Amino acid sequence: MPNRNEKNKRKELVRQWSLEQNEKFLNSLPMRKEKFLELFDCIDENITLDEDDFPSFRWTEKFLTANSIDRLLMINWFIQNGGGSDSEILWNIEDTFQ
């Protein structure tokens, strides 16, 4: 059975690994984390329940255009990462930034 020192070492290794993974994730993003957070707020403030009937990137595209961000690059990134519409961006991608 591992002693207290070994357990603490393992916890520290797991914590360091987690920080490294988070850093890699943030460095791989096609736009700054702050812009993602702004986008999530924009979608959340504007999307309505009936828009789920016709999934689209309506609010995402408006945000990207207003911020001069490459729409094609970002839409492709969202689709590859489980965000096939504005609502799916909130459901599937927003949590990875919490």
VEXMARKE-350458 format. One record per residue: x, y, z of N, C-alpha, C in turn; residue number from 1. Coordinates in nm, 4 decimals, padded with zeros to 6 digits. Example, Ala and Ser with C-alpha at 12.3 -4.5 7.8 and 13.67 -1.06 7.14 Angstrom:
+----------+----------+----------+----------+----------+----------+----------+----------+----------+-----+
|      nxx |      nyy |      nzz |     caxx |     cayy |     cazz |      cxx |      cyy |      czz | num |
+----------+----------+----------+----------+----------+----------+----------+----------+----------+-----+
|  01.3190 | -00.5690 |  00.7800 |  01.2300 | -00.4500 |  00.7800 |  01.3200 | -00.3300 |  00.7800 |   1 |
|  01.2850 | -00.2250 |  00.7080 |  01.3670 | -00.1060 |  00.7140 |  01.2900 |  00.0030 |  00.7870 |   2 |
+----------+----------+----------+----------+----------+----------+----------+----------+----------+-----+
This chain:
+----------+----------+----------+----------+----------+----------+----------+----------+----------+-----+
|      nxx |      nyy |      nzz |     caxx |     cayy |     cazz |      cxx |      cyy |      czz | num |
+----------+----------+----------+----------+----------+----------+----------+----------+----------+-----+
|  00.0848 | -00.1184 |  00.0000 |  00.0000 |  00.0000 |  00.0000 |  00.0895 |  00.1250 |  00.0000 |   1 |
|  00.0602 |  00.2223 | -00.0877 |  00.1439 |  00.3419 | -00.0966 |  00.1348 |  00.4263 |  00.0322 |   2 |
|  00.2478 |  00.4821 |  00.0711 |  00.2457 |  00.5682 |  00.1894 |  00.1987 |  00.7083 |  00.1502 |   3 |
|  00.1869 |  00.7937 |  00.2474 |  00.1338 |  00.9291 |  00.2263 |  00.2191 |  01.0092 |  00.1273 |   4 |
|  00.3515 |  00.9970 |  00.1369 |  00.4409 |  01.0675 |  00.0442 |  00.4170 |  01.0240 | -00.1002 |   5 |
|  00.4024 |  00.8946 | -00.1223 |  00.3776 |  00.8437 | -00.2574 |  00.2439 |  00.8940 | -00.3103 |   6 |
|  00.1428 |  00.8953 | -00.2257 |  00.0113 |  00.9460 | -00.2669 |  00.0196 |  01.0939 | -00.3047 |   7 |
|  00.0898 |  01.1711 | -00.2246 |  00.1056 |  01.3134 | -00.2544 |  00.1829 |  01.3356 | -00.3834 |   8 |
|  00.2862 |  01.2534 | -00.4058 |  00.3616 |  01.2629 | -00.5311 |  00.2723 |  01.2346 | -00.6505 |   9 |
|  00.1910 |  01.1298 | -00.6391 |  00.0991 |  01.0947 | -00.7486 | -00.0004 |  01.2068 | -00.7742 |  10 |
| -00.0553 |  01.2630 | -00.6675 | -00.1496 |  01.3741 | -00.6833 | -00.0836 |  01.4914 | -00.7551 |  11 |
|  00.0392 |  01.5205 | -00.7180 |  00.1117 |  01.6302 | -00.7806 |  00.1401 |  01.6013 | -00.9280 |  12 |
|  00.1758 |  01.4782 | -00.9590 |  00.1996 |  01.4401 | -01.0988 |  00.0723 |  01.4527 | -01.1811 |  13 |
| -00.0392 |  01.4091 | -01.1251 | -00.1674 |  01.4207 | -01.1948 | -00.2028 |  01.5677 | -01.2151 |  14 |
| -00.1807 |  01.6504 | -01.1131 | -00.2102 |  01.7930 | -01.1235 | -00.1242 |  01.8574 | -01.2317 |  15 |
|  00.0050 |  01.8252 | -01.2349 |  00.0957 |  01.8796 | -01.3363 |  00.0548 |  01.8346 | -01.4760 |  16 |
|  00.0206 |  01.7067 | -01.4900 | -00.0223 |  01.6544 | -01.6196 | -00.1476 |  01.7273 | -01.6662 |  17 |
| -00.2419 |  01.7482 | -01.5743 | -00.3658 |  01.8174 | -01.6079 | -00.3383 |  01.9605 | -01.6537 |  18 |
| -00.2492 |  02.0293 | -01.5847 | -00.2124 |  02.1654 | -01.6243 | -00.1470 |  02.1670 | -01.7625 |  19 |
| -00.0601 |  02.0694 | -01.7890 |  00.0052 |  02.0600 | -01.9194 | -00.0962 |  02.0341 | -02.0307 |  20 |
| -00.1925 |  01.9460 | -02.0047 | -00.2953 |  01.9167 | -02.1049 | -00.3798 |  02.0401 | -02.1332 |  21 |
| -00.4139 |  02.1134 | -02.0288 | -00.4918 |  02.2358 | -02.0452 | -00.4132 |  02.3386 | -02.1262 |  22 |
| -00.2856 |  02.3503 | -02.0980 | -00.1990 |  02.4431 | -02.1721 | -00.1908 |  02.4040 | -02.3202 |  23 |
| -00.1761 |  02.2746 | -02.3479 | -00.1727 |  02.2271 | -02.4871 | -00.3037 |  02.2593 | -02.5575 |  24 |
| -00.4148 |  02.2349 | -02.4876 | -00.5463 |  02.2640 | -02.5451 | -00.5576 |  02.4119 | -02.5795 |  25 |
| -00.5242 |  02.4980 | -02.4857 | -00.5346 |  02.6420 | -02.5093 | -00.4438 |  02.6876 | -02.6226 |  26 |
| -00.3246 |  02.6294 | -02.6329 | -00.2317 |  02.6663 | -02.7406 | -00.2777 |  02.6164 | -02.8771 |  27 |
| -00.3634 |  02.5149 | -02.8791 | -00.4100 |  02.4596 | -03.0063 | -00.5348 |  02.5300 | -03.0598 |  28 |
| -00.5914 |  02.6204 | -02.9834 | -00.7158 |  02.6864 | -03.0246 | -00.6928 |  02.7798 | -03.1430 |  29 |
| -00.7896 |  02.7860 | -03.2338 | -00.7751 |  02.8733 | -03.3511 | -00.8024 |  03.0209 | -03.3216 |  30 |
| -00.8521 |  03.0524 | -03.2011 | -00.8650 |  03.1921 | -03.1589 | -00.8454 |  03.1970 | -03.0072 |  31 |
| -00.8233 |  03.3163 | -02.9556 | -00.7953 |  03.3314 | -02.8126 | -00.9119 |  03.2841 | -02.7263 |  32 |
| -00.8800 |  03.2318 | -02.6094 | -00.9811 |  03.1828 | -02.5161 | -01.0845 |  03.2916 | -02.4852 |  33 |
| -01.0395 |  03.4143 | -02.4685 | -01.1299 |  03.5245 | -02.4360 | -01.2359 |  03.5439 | -02.5443 |  34 |
| -01.1958 |  03.5251 | -02.6697 | -01.2920 |  03.5388 | -02.7796 | -01.3949 |  03.4258 | -02.7757 |  35 |
| -01.3507 |  03.3050 | -02.7403 | -01.4459 |  03.1955 | -02.7246 | -01.5490 |  03.2307 | -02.6181 |  36 |
| -01.5031 |  03.2835 | -02.5058 | -01.5943 |  03.3187 | -02.3965 | -01.6930 |  03.4265 | -02.4405 |  37 |
| -01.6433 |  03.5244 | -02.5158 | -01.7318 |  03.6282 | -02.5704 | -01.8338 |  03.5673 | -02.6664 |  38 |
| -01.7884 |  03.4738 | -02.7495 | -01.8793 |  03.4072 | -02.8426 | -01.9878 |  03.3310 | -02.7671 |  39 |
| -01.9498 |  03.2553 | -02.6645 | -02.0488 |  03.1806 | -02.5866 | -02.1526 |  03.2754 | -02.5281 |  40 |
| -02.1088 |  03.3887 | -02.4754 | -02.2018 |  03.4880 | -02.4209 | -02.2946 |  03.5415 | -02.5291 |  41 |
| -02.2383 |  03.5705 | -02.6454 | -02.3174 |  03.6228 | -02.7578 | -02.4266 |  03.5244 | -02.7987 |  42 |
| -02.3890 |  03.3994 | -02.8146 | -02.4876 |  03.2978 | -02.8536 | -02.5934 |  03.2850 | -02.7450 |  43 |
| -02.5488 |  03.2738 | -02.6211 | -02.6398 |  03.2540 | -02.5088 | -02.7397 |  03.3682 | -02.4957 |  44 |
| -02.6952 |  03.4899 | -02.5205 | -02.7819 |  03.6072 | -02.5077 | -02.8811 |  03.6195 | -02.6225 |  45 |
| -02.8496 |  03.5614 | -02.7375 | -02.9316 |  03.5840 | -02.8564 | -03.0137 |  03.4648 | -02.9041 |  46 |
| -02.9703 |  03.3448 | -02.8763 | -03.0379 |  03.2269 | -02.9299 | -03.1753 |  03.2106 | -02.8641 |  47 |
| -03.2698 |  03.1633 | -02.9420 | -03.4033 |  03.1371 | -02.8894 | -03.4335 |  02.9881 | -02.9021 |  48 |
| -03.5302 |  02.9420 | -02.8262 | -03.5633 |  02.7995 | -02.8265 | -03.6043 |  02.7492 | -02.9638 |  49 |
| -03.6786 |  02.8291 | -03.0389 | -03.7256 |  02.7830 | -03.1695 | -03.6130 |  02.7717 | -03.2720 |  50 |
| -03.4969 |  02.8298 | -03.2456 | -03.3848 |  02.8175 | -03.3385 | -03.3295 |  02.6762 | -03.3414 |  51 |
| -03.3563 |  02.5972 | -03.2373 | -03.3121 |  02.4576 | -03.2366 | -03.3826 |  02.3762 | -03.3442 |  52 |
| -03.4994 |  02.4216 | -03.3885 | -03.5713 |  02.3508 | -03.4941 | -03.4962 |  02.3583 | -03.6268 |  53 |
| -03.4187 |  02.4631 | -03.6448 | -03.3416 |  02.4834 | -03.7671 | -03.1973 |  02.5139 | -03.7285 |  54 |
| -03.1209 |  02.4108 | -03.6926 | -02.9839 |  02.4343 | -03.6457 | -02.9023 |  02.5162 | -03.7456 |  55 |
| -02.8358 |  02.6174 | -03.6934 | -02.7528 |  02.7018 | -03.7790 | -02.6403 |  02.7625 | -03.6963 |  56 |
| -02.5554 |  02.8346 | -03.7654 | -02.4481 |  02.9101 | -03.7019 | -02.4798 |  03.0590 | -03.7088 |  57 |
| -02.6066 |  03.0931 | -03.7040 | -02.6491 |  03.2312 | -03.7215 | -02.5724 |  03.3283 | -03.6319 |  58 |
| -02.5724 |  03.3039 | -03.5025 | -02.5097 |  03.3960 | -03.4080 | -02.3581 |  03.3825 | -03.4089 |  59 |
| -02.3110 |  03.2622 | -03.4324 | -02.1662 |  03.2407 | -03.4428 | -02.1112 |  03.3191 | -03.5611 |  60 |
| -02.1774 |  03.3087 | -03.6759 | -02.1304 |  03.3796 | -03.7946 | -02.1346 |  03.5308 | -03.7755 |  61 |
| -02.2395 |  03.5807 | -03.7117 | -02.2471 |  03.7252 | -03.6858 | -02.1312 |  03.7699 | -03.5963 |  62 |
| -02.1041 |  03.6921 | -03.4926 | -01.9943 |  03.7253 | -03.4007 | -01.8603 |  03.7218 | -03.4734 |  63 |
| -01.8360 |  03.6153 | -03.5486 | -01.7085 |  03.6005 | -03.6183 | -01.6872 |  03.7133 | -03.7186 |  64 |
| -01.7912 |  03.7472 | -03.7924 | -01.7829 |  03.8552 | -03.8901 | -01.7557 |  03.9887 | -03.8211 |  65 |
| -01.8288 |  04.0160 | -03.7134 | -01.8124 |  04.1423 | -03.6413 | -01.6728 |  04.1561 | -03.5808 |  66 |
| -01.6091 |  04.0427 | -03.5530 | -01.4766 |  04.0447 | -03.4915 | -01.3646 |  04.0130 | -03.5910 |  67 |
| -01.3988 |  04.0135 | -03.7191 | -01.3008 |  03.9872 | -03.8263 | -01.2221 |  03.8587 | -03.8032 |  68 |
| -01.2947 |  03.7522 | -03.7682 | -01.2348 |  03.6208 | -03.7447 | -01.2740 |  03.5304 | -03.8606 |  69 |
| -01.1804 |  03.4519 | -03.9089 | -01.2008 |  03.3625 | -04.0235 | -01.3178 |  03.2667 | -03.9970 |  70 |
| -01.4303 |  03.2930 | -04.0645 | -01.5517 |  03.2131 | -04.0425 | -01.5336 |  03.0686 | -04.0839 |  71 |
| -01.4771 |  03.0437 | -04.1998 | -01.4606 |  02.9073 | -04.2490 | -01.3737 |  02.8245 | -04.1545 |  72 |
| -01.2619 |  02.8811 | -04.1137 | -01.1729 |  02.8127 | -04.0203 | -01.2462 |  02.7766 | -03.8914 |  73 |
| -01.3180 |  02.8729 | -03.8352 | -01.3840 |  02.8503 | -03.7072 | -01.5019 |  02.7541 | -03.7184 |  74 |
| -01.5833 |  02.7674 | -03.8227 | -01.6974 |  02.6762 | -03.8405 | -01.6457 |  02.5333 | -03.8556 |  75 |
| -01.5414 |  02.5145 | -03.9345 | -01.4828 |  02.3809 | -03.9483 | -01.4320 |  02.3293 | -03.8142 |  76 |
| -01.3669 |  02.4153 | -03.7365 | -01.3159 |  02.3749 | -03.6056 | -01.4319 |  02.3343 | -03.5139 |  77 |
| -01.5389 |  02.4141 | -03.5142 | -01.6538 |  02.3808 | -03.4295 | -01.7145 |  02.2463 | -03.4696 |  78 |
| -01.7322 |  02.2247 | -03.5970 | -01.7897 |  02.0981 | -03.6439 | -01.7016 |  01.9803 | -03.6025 |  79 |
| -01.5711 |  01.9933 | -03.6196 | -01.4782 |  01.8853 | -03.5824 | -01.4771 |  01.8588 | -03.4322 |  80 |
| -01.5209 |  01.9561 | -03.3543 | -01.5167 |  01.9424 | -03.2087 | -01.6561 |  01.9322 | -03.1462 |  81 |
| -01.7548 |  01.8914 | -03.2248 | -01.8885 |  01.8650 | -03.1711 | -01.9833 |  01.9820 | -03.1700 |  82 |
| -01.9483 |  02.0899 | -03.2376 | -02.0350 |  02.2073 | -03.2412 | -02.0918 |  02.2290 | -03.3791 |  83 |
| -02.1966 |  02.1543 | -03.4140 | -02.2540 |  02.1626 | -03.5468 | -02.3575 |  02.2721 | -03.5649 |  84 |
| -02.3784 |  02.3522 | -03.4629 | -02.4728 |  02.4641 | -03.4684 | -02.4473 |  02.5537 | -03.3472 |  85 |
| -02.5156 |  02.6669 | -03.3425 | -02.5007 |  02.7556 | -03.2272 | -02.5317 |  02.6820 | -03.0968 |  86 |
| -02.6426 |  02.6094 | -03.0936 | -02.6808 |  02.5414 | -02.9698 | -02.5816 |  02.4314 | -02.9338 |  87 |
| -02.5300 |  02.3586 | -03.0324 | -02.4318 |  02.2543 | -03.0034 | -02.2986 |  02.3126 | -02.9561 |  88 |
| -02.2660 |  02.4327 | -03.0006 | -02.1455 |  02.4994 | -02.9502 | -02.1608 |  02.5211 | -02.7998 |  89 |
| -02.2785 |  02.5674 | -02.7584 | -02.3015 |  02.5873 | -02.6149 | -02.3042 |  02.4543 | -02.5405 |  90 |
| -02.3722 |  02.3543 | -02.5952 | -02.3868 |  02.2259 | -02.5257 | -02.2568 |  02.1469 | -02.5202 |  91 |
| -02.1825 |  02.1433 | -02.6292 | -02.0692 |  02.0511 | -02.6413 | -01.9316 |  02.1150 | -02.6254 |  92 |
| -01.9209 |  02.2439 | -02.6481 | -01.7879 |  02.3051 | -02.6472 | -01.7681 |  02.3991 | -02.5293 |  93 |
| -01.8702 |  02.4701 | -02.4906 | -01.8546 |  02.5692 | -02.3837 | -01.7984 |  02.5078 | -02.2552 |  94 |
| -01.8416 |  02.3883 | -02.2196 | -01.7948 |  02.3256 | -02.0960 | -01.6448 |  02.3010 | -02.0932 |  95 |
| -01.5824 |  02.2834 | -02.2091 | -01.4383 |  02.2594 | -02.2100 | -01.3603 |  02.3837 | -02.1667 |  96 |
| -01.4265 |  02.4975 | -02.1611 | -01.3610 |  02.6223 | -02.1216 | -01.3880 |  02.6587 | -01.9764 |  97 |
| -01.4625 |  02.5756 | -01.9063 | -01.4945 |  02.6040 | -01.7645 | -01.3853 |  02.5570 | -01.6736 |  98 |
+----------+----------+----------+----------+----------+----------+----------+----------+----------+-----+
